[in-house]
Amino acid sequence: MRVLIINTSGRTGGAAVAANRLMEALNNNGEKAKMLVCDKDTDQITVVGLHNGLRRHLNFLWERWCIFVRMHFSKKNLFEVDIANAGMDITKLREFKEADVIHLSWINQGMLSLKGIRKILESGKPVVWTMHDFWPSTGICHYPRTCKEYRNGTCRNCRYLPGGGSEHDMSYRVWKKKARIWHSHNIIFVACSKWLAANARSASLLAGKQVTAIPNPIDTRIFRPCDKTEARMNLSLPQDKRLILFVSQRITDRRKGMDYFVEACGKLAAEHPEMCDSTGVVILGGHAEDYEDRLPFTAYPLGYVSDEKKIVDVYNAVDLFVLPSLEDNLPNTIMEAMACGVPCVGFNVGGIPEMIDHRKNGYVAEYRNSSDLAAGMAWTLENDGYAGLCENAVRKVAASYSQQSVALRYIEVYNQAIAYRHYKI
């Protein structure tokens, strides 16, 4: 079976990492999978880049400009929404014509427009769409937060728009365009977490559509426990401290909860002053240095890292991974940390409690509660059964997120999509 996975980026961002890992999982399990991306930043022959970087850049700028105008020239929420009014036509590409299944992944910011998605569906090719966020089920947003309009009928009164939007605002108009396309064609939607799948099934835009939950895969031959002393030497990190890790592509992304992490570290230091000299914080991601002076523990900002071997070293160098996301689907970072035998702490939100088994391989803290987050950090680091927490983390990944188990579930979905292609919902 030839599968073409469509994603805006080849490696940058969680969706790109997940799509790349799925491609490898499929290829390692007897299928022929390729990725089609706008931004190819790898020499993998199975990753195909669109050779019109200028066109994609112009698409991106045009879409942002249109949103900027509707935001009344405010940058607030400029990158929280997408309207897919400009994109590439991929239906004439050889890779598209050869594919048995078209697998859409994260396709925003100039990759595919709604018109382009309609052309893909009209080609008659079976289409499977992995949801890395809510965008396929809402008008324009990737995360609706507390908004329920996408469930109640047509998106409208969008809180991302100035003044809270209106009855017939941009979210309403894009929702209507999506509805005309989605409801006229067969699409099987796959959510990366049970949490997102449940929310997607309640979306009026996906009424009558098949929505299933399949987690992202991970290669446990790469992400695995390694020697902690050697990992710290490779990164020039101290050998005599317990290290806590925080990771985000952009540390300044408020959705990842860095402010709660800083507050929790302050509470941890206040309640356990003996930990101040023996504990350090490793920060991985863009703008990491901006938070160095806000932490009560010695900070080790590593910046943005794309080298996979170095990332594995980072996980193996630390004793605890904390991700207090305020909204998240199925974070690759938690999966990676657990695969390396690192217990995790996060808020009870999104797909995180599906990954962290409370008090078995980490700690699930009360949502937006920095005190409980601090308590979870202390509980994990001071736990007499810490080695068991590490072992449980590795077992959880092997049982739930292995390449083979995920690939087989996707192959089953592809076969369903092929069987459905002659019928319209």
N, C-alpha and C positions, 0 to 999 in steps of 0.2 A: 504494500500500500504506500502510495506517495502522498506525503502530508506537507503542506506549505504553511508554516507558521508566520503570521504577519505581526510585526512589532515595530514601533517607532524607532527604538534604539537597539543596538546589538548587545550592549553590556551595561549601560548606565541606567541605574534605577532597579527597584525590586522586581518589577514586571519583566524587564529585560533579562535579569538573572534567572528568573523562574522559567521564562520561555526558552532560554538557552539550555537550561537543565532538562526541560521536557524533551527538546530536540535530541539531546544526547541519550536520554532514557529510551526514547523510541528507536533510535538507531542501534542501541545496544540490545534491543529486544526484537530485532528482525524486520523493522519497518524502515522506510526510506524517507527521512524527514529533513527539510531544509527550513531556514529562516530567511524571510525577506525583510530588510530593515532600511530605514532612511540613512541612519548614521552607522556605517560599518567601521568599527574600531578594533577589528580582529582579523587575523589571517586565516581563519577557519574556512575551508572550501565549502562547507555546508551552510555558511552564512552568505547571503547574496545582498549586496548593497544597491540601492537605486542610484543610477549614475547622473542624477540631476539635482545636485545639492543646492544649486541656486534656486531652482523651482520650489524645493521644499522650504527653503529659507523664506522665500517670498510668501508662500502659503502661510507659514507660521506668523510672519509679520502682519499679513492682511487680517488673519483671524484675531490676533491680539489687538490690532487697531480697531476692528469692528466692536470688540468687547470693550475696549478702552473708551470709545465714544459712548456706548450704552451705559458705562459706569460713570458718565459725566466727567470724564478725564481724571478719574481717581485710580490710583494704582492698587487700592485696597481690594482684595479678592480677585485681582487681575488673573492670577494663575490658579484660582480655585475652581474655575469653570472652563468648559470647552463647548463650542457651538458647531464645530466640524463643517464650516462653510467653505473650506478650501482643502484640497488634498490631491493625491496622485491617482492616476488611473493605472491599475496594475493588471487589468484583464487581458492586455495584449502581450504581456511578458511570457516568454517561453516557460518559465517556472510555474506560472499560473496555469497555462494550458496543459502542462504535463501532470499537474496535481490531481489526485483522486479526491482529496479533501482539502478545503480551505479552512485554516484554523486562525481565527482572529484573536489577537491578544490585546495589548494596550496600543491603540492605534491613533491617539490624539496628537495635537500640536503639529498639524501639517502633513501627517502620514495619509490618512483617509478622510474624505469628506462624506457627508451623508449621501451625496450623489454617487460617490465612488463605492460606497457600501451597497447601494441599490444595484449598481452595475454588476458587482460580484454576485449578489443574490439572483439577479436576472440571468446570469450565465448558466444557471442550472447546476452548478457545482454544489455538493453538500457543504454546509457551513456549520462549524462549531465555534463558539465564542467563549473564551475564558474571561470571566469577570474578575479583574484585580481590584476593582472598586465598584461603586454604584452607577457609574456613568451610563452603561447600557440600559439601565432601568429608570433613569431620571431624565429630566429635560436637559439640564446643562451642568449639574454639579457632580463631583466625584464622591463627596461625602455629604449627605443631607443633614448631618448632625441631628437635631431634634425635630426637624421638619417632617411632616407626614403627608404632604400634598401629593407626593409620588404614589402613595398608597390609595389616597382618597379619590383619585380621578386624574384629571389633567394637572400637570405642574403649573403653578401660578404663584403670585405673591412671593417671589423668590427672595429669601433673606440675604443672599449674596449680592443683590442689586441695590442701588441707592434707594433709600426710603422703604426698603422691604418689597420692592417690585410693585406689580399691579395685576389686575385680573387677566390682562392679555399682554404680559411682559415677554421678555426674551425667552425665559424658561418655558412659557406657554407655547410660543411659536415653534421652538425647536422640538418640544415634546410632540406637537401635532405632526411635524415632519417625520419624526421617528416612528410615530404610530402608523402612519400611512405605509411606511416601508416594512416595519417589523411584522405588522399584522397580515401582510400580503405574501409572506415568504416563510419557508421553513428555516428555523435557526434553533440549534440546541445550545443552551447556555450552561456553562460549567462555572461554578463559584469555587474559589480556593478554600473556603471554610464553610462549615455548616451554618454559622451565623449569617454570612452573606447570602447563602442559598435561601435561608428562611426569609430574609428580608426581600430578596429578589422575587420570590414566589408571591409575596404580598403586593408587589408593584403592579399597578394597573397596566403599565406599558407592556409587561410580560405575561398578561393574562392568557392562559391557554398554551403557553410555551413550556417545553420541558426544561427544567432547571435541576441540575444535579450537583453534588458537592464532591470534588476530588482535590486533595491537597497538592501542593507543589512537591516535586521530587528533589532529592539531594543525593549527590554521589558520596557515599560513605567511605569510598576508597581515598577520597581527598580530604573531606572533613571528618577527622577522626582524632582520638586522643593521641597526643605526642608528648615528648619530654618537656616538662614545664621549665626546667632550668635552661635547656638549650633555646627554647622559644624566647625566654626573657633576654638571654644573651644576644640573640639575633636582633632584638628590638631595643637593646640598651636600656632595659627596664630593671629596676632593683630586684634582687633575689630575696630580700629580707622583709618585704611588705606583702600584705594581702591586697590584691588589686581588684577593683570594681570597674567594670567596663560599661560605657555608654556609647551607642552607635547610632548615627543618622547620616543619610547622604548630605543633608544640610542641618547642622546643629541648631540653626536658627528657626527651623520648621517647628512652629509651636505645637503642631499636631503630635509630634513625637515626645512631647512632655518634658523637655529639658528643664523648664522652670520648676516642675514638681520634683525632678531628680535633685536639683540644687537644694530645694527646701528640705527634702528628705535627708540629704547628706548632712545638712545643718542640724537636724533633729537627732540624727544618729551620733554625730560628734558630741552634742550636748548631753545626750543620755549615756553615752559610752566614751567619756573623755580619754580613757586608756587606749582607744583605737586611733586617736589622732596622729600619733607618731608612727603607728604600725600599719596604717592603711593608705593606699593611694588610689587615684581615679585615672583610668585610661580613657581618653576621649578620641573616638575615631569618626572623622567626618569633616566636611567643609566648615570653616569658621570655628574650629575647635578651640583655637587660642582665645576666642572672645570670652570664654567662660572660665579660663584658667584661674583668675583672681576671685571668682565668686564661690569657690569651693573651700570647705574647711580642711580638706585633705590635700596633700601634694598631688598636683595634676600633671599628667603626661599627655599632652595633645599630640596626636599623630597625624592630624589632617586627613585629607581624603586619600584613601588607598584603593587601588584597583587591582593590584597584583594578588592573585588568589593565594599563592604560597605565603605571602606576608600576612594576609587576612587570617589564614589558618594559624599562623604563629601568634597573632593577636589573641585569638580565642584561647589557645592553649596556654598563653602566658598569664591569664587572669583566673581569679577564683570565683567570680560572680558576674553575671550579666544582668543589667537592669534596663528594661525598656518600658517606661511609663506612658505609652501611647494613649492619647485621648480618643483616637479612632484608628483602627487598623484591621486588616483582613486576616492574613496568615503570614506574619512577618518572617521573611527568610532569615533574618538575623537571629531570631530565637531558635529556629531550626538548626542553623549553623553552630551556634553556641552549644546546644544540647548534643549535637553530633560529636563535638569535641570534648564532651564530658563536663560541661560547665552548667551548674544549676542556674535557673533564671528567675527573675522577679518582675512582675508586670501587673498592670491594672486588670480588673475583671471587666474587660470590654472587647467587643469584636470576636475574633478567632483566638485571642490569646489564651483564654481558659480551656480551649480545646487542645492546646499545645502543652501548657504547664499544668501538670497534675498537682494540685495544691498539697504541699507538705510531703510530696513524694519525689519530685525532681526539681522543686523550686517552691515559689510562694506566689499566690494570686491575691493581690491587695485590693481592698475596697476602692472603687472607682474614685479618682480625684482626691484620694485621702493620702496626703504625704506622710502623715503619722504612721498609718498602716504600712505604707511603702517602706519607711524606715524600719518598722518592726520586722517586716519580711526580710530586709537586708541583714539585720542583726540575727534573726532566727537562722538564716541560711549559713552565714559566716561562722556563727558560734555553735552550730549543730554538731553534737557528738557523732552523729551518723552521716557526716558530710560525704565520706567516701561512697556511701550507699546512694546518696542523692545524685552523685556523679554517674554512678553505674546505671541508675534508673533513667537518667537523661539519655544515655547512649541507647539503652534498650527501647525507649519510646520512639526514637528516630528510626531505628532499624525496623520496628514493627509497623510504623505508620507511614513513613515517607521514603522508603527505599525506591530506587529507580524501577525495579521490576514491578512492584505492586502498583505504582502510579501509572506506569506505561500500559499495563494490562487493562486497567480501568478506562484509560483513554481510548485504547484500541476498541473496546466494547462500544464506547460512545460513537466513534467514527463509523463502525459498522451499522449502528442504528441510523446515523445521518445518511449513509449511502442508501439504506433501505427506504428512508422517508423521502428521498429526493424527487420522486414522481408525484408526491402529494403536497397539497397546500393546506395550511392550517387556517 
